[in-house]
Amino acid sequence: MPLAVVLALAAVAAPRAVSADADALTVTLADRALQPGELVVVTIAATGARAIDRVTVRAFGHDVPAFEAGGGTWQAIAGLDLDAVPGPCTVDVTATIDGQAAQVMRDCRVLAKTFPTRRLRVAPDYVNPPPDILARIQRDAALLERTWAASSPTRLWDGPFVRPVPQRANSAFGTRSIFNGEPRSPHSGADFLSPAGTPVHAPNAGRVVVAEDLYFTGNTVVIDHGLGLLSLFAHLSRMDVAPGETVATGQVLGAVGSTGRVTGPHLHWTLRANGARVDPLSLLALLGRDAG
């Protein structure tokens, strides 16, 4: 059994059957740790040879779309947001099996996590922007909020996720950021210390929904992988794709650069899972090419 699944089962209490046919349903959770900023993969299977017709999942207080994963199983990709409050949680799964409803609820507990702090020096205008830039910043923020909320209802990714660049991440997700001595929002992505000009590859298939120069993130590409899963790549030196374009796993999106609020060339990868800010490295650990 993969380590991720073992960790999940150790952290989650036994499921509570809440329908007469609940024994017909098996629900398994996989995660690196039930902590803020982590991805959780919910796998649903019917016992015996019966087929699942439909599945609904509510995890950590949010509805999460489920999809057929092959082999008679269904899955849902849930996220524990960076600001998730430690304490009790539930994963509620309802499935229709050969026309009969079955429901299982898993009791779980979100564990506390202490994030490190980083102190960076950047151009003053990226800490306290001049008044004439504020309208642009507000437009950028509104664009991204619309983007996170408008994911395709269809799964667009196919197969395992891959690394966008070969270099390892050098900046931890969730790090509390202090720019020029002033606290700012936590780091909601993973940074890769890749040389300028390094090609940036799509981690999986999807549709380009943003390819634009934004104030803080510079040249920015957002891919919608469907079902609430979206990837944002920031600080690019160039963008090789356009909004509306369909991309395949591994396709070049652009190149590593140092545009926007940066201290030097690197790739920033942000991942959203149905609105939750989660560590992209948890995606690679659970659904990546080398997972398991």
C-alpha positions in Angstrom: 0.0 0.0 0.0 1.4 3.5 -0.9 2.7 5.5 2.0 0.2 8.3 1.2 -2.7 6.0 1.8 -1.2 4.6 5.0 -0.8 8.1 6.4 -4.4 8.9 5.5 -5.8 5.8 7.1 -3.8 6.4 10.3 -5.3 9.8 10.6 -8.9 9.0 9.8 -11.3 7.2 12.1 -13.4 4.3 10.9 -16.2 5.3 8.5 -19.7 5.8 9.8 -22.4 3.9 7.8 -25.4 6.1 7.4 -27.6 4.1 5.0 -28.8 0.5 4.9 -26.6 -0.3 2.0 -23.4 1.4 3.2 -21.5 -1.9 3.3 -21.7 -1.9 -0.5 -19.3 1.1 -0.6 -15.6 1.5 0.2 -14.1 4.9 0.7 -10.3 5.4 0.9 -8.4 8.7 1.5 -4.9 9.4 0.3 -2.8 12.3 1.4 0.7 13.3 2.6 -0.7 14.6 5.8 -4.1 16.0 6.9 -2.8 19.5 7.3 -3.5 23.0 5.8 -2.4 23.3 2.2 -2.6 19.6 1.4 -4.4 17.7 -1.4 -6.6 14.7 -0.5 -7.6 12.1 -3.0 -10.8 10.4 -2.2 -11.3 7.0 -3.9 -14.7 5.3 -4.0 -15.4 1.7 -5.0 -18.3 -0.7 -4.8 -17.8 -4.0 -3.1 -18.3 -7.1 -5.2 -19.1 -6.8 -8.9 -21.7 -4.1 -8.6 -21.3 -0.9 -10.6 -21.4 2.7 -9.4 -23.8 4.9 -11.4 -23.3 8.3 -9.7 -21.2 9.8 -6.8 -21.4 13.0 -4.8 -18.7 14.0 -2.4 -18.6 16.7 0.3 -15.2 17.1 1.9 -14.0 19.6 4.5 -17.1 21.6 4.2 -17.2 21.9 0.4 -18.8 20.0 -2.5 -16.1 18.3 -4.6 -16.9 16.9 -8.1 -16.2 13.2 -8.6 -15.2 11.4 -11.8 -14.8 7.8 -13.0 -11.2 6.8 -12.5 -11.3 3.4 -14.3 -11.4 -0.1 -12.9 -14.9 0.5 -11.5 -13.7 3.2 -9.1 -14.5 6.9 -8.8 -12.3 9.7 -7.4 -12.6 13.2 -6.1 -9.7 15.7 -5.6 -10.2 17.7 -2.4 -8.0 20.4 -0.9 -7.4 21.6 2.6 -6.9 25.4 2.2 -3.7 27.1 3.4 -5.9 28.7 6.2 -7.8 25.5 7.1 -8.5 25.5 10.9 -7.1 22.5 12.8 -9.8 20.3 14.3 -12.5 17.8 13.4 -13.5 17.3 9.7 -15.7 15.0 7.7 -15.7 13.4 4.2 -19.2 12.5 3.2 -19.7 10.2 0.1 -23.0 9.2 -1.4 -23.1 6.8 -4.4 -25.8 5.1 -6.4 -25.0 1.4 -6.9 -27.3 -0.5 -9.2 -30.1 2.0 -8.4 -29.6 1.9 -4.6 -28.2 4.7 -2.6 -25.3 4.1 -0.2 -23.6 6.7 2.0 -20.4 6.7 4.0 -19.1 9.4 6.3 -15.5 9.5 7.4 -14.6 11.4 10.5 -11.1 12.9 10.4 -9.0 15.6 12.0 -7.0 18.4 10.4 -3.7 18.7 12.2 -1.9 22.0 12.9 1.1 23.0 10.9 3.7 25.6 11.6 5.0 27.4 8.5 8.4 29.0 8.3 9.0 32.7 7.6 11.1 34.2 4.8 12.5 37.8 4.5 13.0 39.2 1.0 14.1 42.5 -0.5 12.3 43.6 -3.7 11.7 46.9 -5.5 9.7 49.2 -3.2 6.9 49.6 -5.6 6.1 45.9 -5.2 5.6 46.3 -1.5 3.7 49.6 -1.4 2.5 50.2 -5.0 2.0 53.8 -6.2 -1.6 55.0 -6.3 -1.7 54.9 -10.1 -1.1 51.1 -10.0 -3.8 50.2 -7.6 -6.6 50.0 -10.2 -4.4 47.5 -12.2 -3.8 45.4 -9.1 -7.5 45.3 -8.4 -8.3 44.2 -12.0 -5.6 41.5 -11.8 -7.1 40.2 -8.5 -10.6 40.2 -10.0 -9.4 38.3 -13.1 -7.9 35.6 -11.0 -10.9 35.3 -8.7 -13.1 34.8 -11.7 -10.7 32.3 -13.1 -10.6 30.2 -9.9 -14.4 30.1 -9.9 -15.0 29.1 -13.5 -13.3 25.7 -13.9 -14.6 23.3 -16.5 -17.2 20.8 -15.1 -15.4 18.1 -17.2 -12.1 16.5 -16.3 -9.5 17.8 -18.8 -6.4 16.2 -17.4 -5.4 12.7 -18.4 -2.9 10.4 -16.7 -0.2 11.3 -14.2 1.0 14.9 -13.6 4.6 15.8 -14.4 7.1 18.4 -13.1 6.9 21.7 -15.1 10.7 22.1 -14.8 13.4 19.6 -13.8 14.8 21.6 -10.9 13.6 20.9 -7.3 11.5 23.4 -5.4 13.5 25.7 -3.2 10.8 27.7 -1.4 8.2 26.0 0.8 4.5 26.4 0.2 2.8 28.4 3.0 5.9 30.3 4.0 5.0 33.6 5.8 6.5 36.4 3.6 8.1 39.6 4.8 9.0 42.0 2.0 11.3 44.8 2.8 10.5 44.4 6.5 6.7 44.4 6.0 4.4 41.3 6.4 2.5 40.3 3.3 0.3 37.3 2.2 1.6 33.8 2.8 3.4 32.1 -0.1 0.6 30.2 -1.8 2.7 28.2 -4.3 6.0 26.4 -4.8 9.1 28.1 -6.2 11.7 26.4 -8.4 15.1 27.9 -8.7 15.3 27.3 -12.5 17.7 29.3 -14.7 16.3 32.1 -16.9 15.1 30.7 -20.2 14.3 27.2 -18.9 11.2 25.8 -20.7 8.1 25.5 -18.6 6.0 22.5 -19.4 2.3 21.9 -18.7 2.0 19.4 -15.8 -1.0 17.9 -17.5 -3.6 18.5 -20.2 -6.1 21.4 -19.9 -7.2 24.6 -21.4 -5.3 28.0 -21.1 -7.6 30.5 -19.4 -5.1 33.2 -18.7 -1.9 34.3 -20.5 -1.3 37.9 -19.4 1.2 40.2 -17.8 0.0 40.8 -14.2 1.5 43.3 -11.8 2.7 41.0 -9.0 3.2 37.7 -10.9 4.5 39.2 -14.2 3.9 37.1 -17.3 1.4 34.6 -16.0 -0.2 31.5 -17.5 -3.2 29.7 -15.9 -4.3 26.2 -17.1 -7.7 24.8 -16.2 -7.3 21.1 -15.8 -11.1 20.8 -15.1 -13.2 19.8 -12.1 -11.9 22.8 -10.1 -8.2 22.0 -10.5 -6.1 24.9 -11.9 -2.4 25.6 -12.3 -0.8 29.1 -12.4 2.7 29.7 -13.6 4.3 33.1 -12.8 7.3 35.3 -13.6 7.7 33.9 -17.1 10.1 35.6 -19.5 7.8 34.8 -22.4 4.5 33.1 -22.9 4.1 30.6 -25.8 0.3 29.9 -25.4 -2.8 32.0 -25.6 -6.2 31.9 -23.8 -8.6 29.3 -25.2 -5.8 27.1 -26.4 -5.8 23.4 -25.4 -2.5 22.0 -24.2 -1.2 18.5 -23.7 0.9 17.1 -20.9 4.5 18.3 -21.3 3.7 21.1 -23.8 5.9 24.1 -23.5 3.9 27.1 -22.0 6.8 29.6 -21.9 10.1 30.1 -20.2 11.4 30.9 -16.7 12.0 34.6 -16.1 12.0 37.3 -13.5 9.0 39.4 -14.3 6.8 40.8 -11.6 7.7 40.8 -7.9 10.8 38.7 -7.7 14.3 38.6 -6.3 15.7 36.7 -9.4 14.8 34.2 -12.1 12.6 31.3 -10.9 9.3 29.5 -11.6 6.4 30.0 -9.3 3.6 27.3 -9.5 0.3 27.9 -7.7 -2.4 25.2 -7.5 -6.0 25.6 -6.7 -8.3 22.6 -5.9 -11.9 23.8 -5.9 -10.9 27.1 -4.4 -8.4 25.7 -1.9 -4.8 26.9 -2.0 -2.8 23.7 -1.9 0.9 22.8 -2.3 1.6 21.7 -6.0 4.2 19.2 -4.6 1.3 17.3 -2.9 -0.3 16.9 -6.3 3.0 15.4 -7.7 3.3 13.2 -4.6 -0.3 11.8 -5.0 -1.0 11.9 -8.7 2.4 12.4 -10.2 4.3 10.1 -12.5 6.5 8.9 -9.6 3.6 8.7 -7.1 3.2 5.5 -5.1 
